[in-house]
Amino acid sequence: MSAPPTYLLVDGHSVIHAWPELLREHRVASRRHLARTELLKRLRNLQDMTGTQVVVVFDGAKQGTNEEREPQGLQIIFADPRTTADTIIERLVARYGKDRTLRVVSADGMVRETILSLGAEWISPEILHSLCDGAESSMRSRLA
C-alpha cells in the first residue's frame, strides 16, 4: 500500500511578499499578475519533482470563493472578499490535518501557531524558496 500524499498549502500573497523577485513585480499594478504567474510556475515544478500535492490560496476574489484545479496539477483557491487566505488554510488544516500530512507555507505568525496546534507542519516562505530552487535544479539535471 502506498503512503498517502503530502499536501503543501501555500498562502500565495504571503509568499509573494516574502520573495523579493516576486514583490518587485507585485508592486507594479500592471505587472502584478506576473508575480502570481511566476509563483505558480515554481510551485508546479516543485509538485512535479516531489509528488507533493500543492494547494495555493490567494486573498481577494471579487465574487465568492472560487477554485481552479489543473488536471494533474495545482489546486488554486481564491478567497472571497469576506474571507482571507489565512482563514481558508486554517479551515483546511482543521478539517484534514488528522487524516493527511499537511505542510503550510505562510509568513504569518498567528497562522503558524494555529496550524501547528492543529497538527500541521509549518514552512517559511524562505524555506519554500529553497525547496523550489532544489526541485528546479533536479529538473535541470534530469533534462541534461
C-alpha positions in Angstrom: 0.0 0.0 0.0 1.4 3.4 -1.0 1.7 6.2 1.5 -1.0 8.9 1.4 0.1 12.1 -0.5 1.6 15.0 1.3 -0.2 18.3 0.8 1.5 21.7 0.7 -0.9 24.6 1.5 0.6 27.9 0.3 -0.6 31.4 1.3 0.1 32.9 -2.2 0.3 36.5 -1.2 2.3 35.8 1.9 5.0 34.2 -0.4 4.8 36.9 -3.0 5.5 39.5 -0.3 8.4 37.4 1.1 10.2 36.7 -2.1 12.0 39.9 -3.4 11.8 39.0 -7.1 8.0 38.5 -6.8 7.4 41.5 -4.7 9.1 43.7 -7.3 6.5 42.6 -9.9 3.7 42.7 -7.4 4.3 46.4 -6.6 3.6 47.5 -10.1 -0.2 47.1 -10.7 0.2 46.4 -14.4 2.7 43.6 -13.6 1.0 42.1 -10.5 -0.2 39.1 -12.5 3.4 38.2 -13.4 4.2 37.7 -9.7 1.3 35.2 -9.4 2.2 33.5 -12.6 5.9 33.1 -11.6 4.9 31.7 -8.2 2.5 29.2 -9.7 5.2 28.1 -12.2 7.7 27.4 -9.5 5.1 25.6 -7.4 4.2 23.4 -10.4 7.9 22.5 -10.8 8.1 21.6 -7.1 4.9 19.5 -7.3 6.2 17.7 -10.4 9.6 16.9 -8.8 8.4 15.9 -5.4 4.9 14.4 -5.8 3.6 16.7 -3.1 0.1 18.0 -3.9 0.2 21.8 -3.9 -2.8 23.9 -2.9 -2.3 27.7 -3.3 -4.7 30.1 -1.6 -4.9 33.7 -2.6 -6.8 36.6 -0.9 -9.3 38.7 -2.8 -11.6 37.2 -5.3 -14.2 39.7 -6.4 -17.2 37.4 -6.3 -17.2 34.5 -3.8 -14.6 31.9 -3.1 -13.7 30.1 -6.3 -11.3 27.3 -7.1 -9.3 26.1 -10.1 -8.0 22.6 -10.5 -5.4 21.9 -13.2 -5.6 18.3 -14.4 -2.8 16.6 -12.5 -1.7 20.0 -11.4 -2.1 22.7 -8.8 -5.3 23.4 -6.9 -5.7 27.2 -6.7 -8.3 28.8 -4.4 -9.2 32.4 -4.4 -10.8 33.7 -1.2 -14.0 35.8 -1.4 -13.8 39.4 -0.1 -15.2 38.4 3.3 -12.7 35.6 3.9 -8.9 35.6 4.0 -6.4 33.0 2.7 -5.4 32.5 6.3 -8.9 31.5 7.3 -9.2 29.1 4.4 -5.9 27.5 5.2 -6.7 27.2 8.9 -10.1 25.6 8.0 -8.4 23.1 5.6 -5.9 22.1 8.3 -8.7 21.7 10.9 -10.7 19.5 8.6 -8.0 17.4 7.0 -5.0 17.6 9.4 -5.8 14.4 11.3 -6.0 12.3 8.1 -3.3 13.7 5.9 0.2 15.1 6.1 -0.2 18.8 5.7 2.5 21.4 5.4 1.7 25.1 5.4 3.7 28.0 4.0 2.9 31.4 5.5 4.9 34.3 6.9 2.1 35.0 9.3 3.0 34.1 12.9 -0.6 33.6 14.0 -1.3 31.2 11.1 1.9 29.3 12.1 0.7 28.9 15.7 -2.8 27.9 14.7 -1.8 25.2 12.2 0.9 23.8 14.5 -1.8 23.4 17.2 -3.9 21.6 14.7 -1.2 19.1 13.8 0.2 20.5 10.5 3.8 21.4 9.8 4.9 24.9 9.1 7.4 26.0 6.4 8.6 29.6 6.0 8.5 31.3 2.6 12.3 31.3 2.6 12.4 27.5 3.0 9.9 27.2 0.2 12.1 29.2 -2.0 15.0 26.8 -1.3 12.7 23.8 -1.9 11.7 25.3 -5.3 15.3 26.0 -6.2 16.2 22.4 -5.3 13.4 21.0 -7.4 14.3 23.1 -10.4 17.9 22.1 -10.1 16.9 18.4 -10.0 14.7 19.0 -13.0 17.6 20.6 -15.0 19.8 17.7 -14.1 17.3 15.2 -15.3 16.9 17.0 -18.6 20.6 17.3 -19.2 
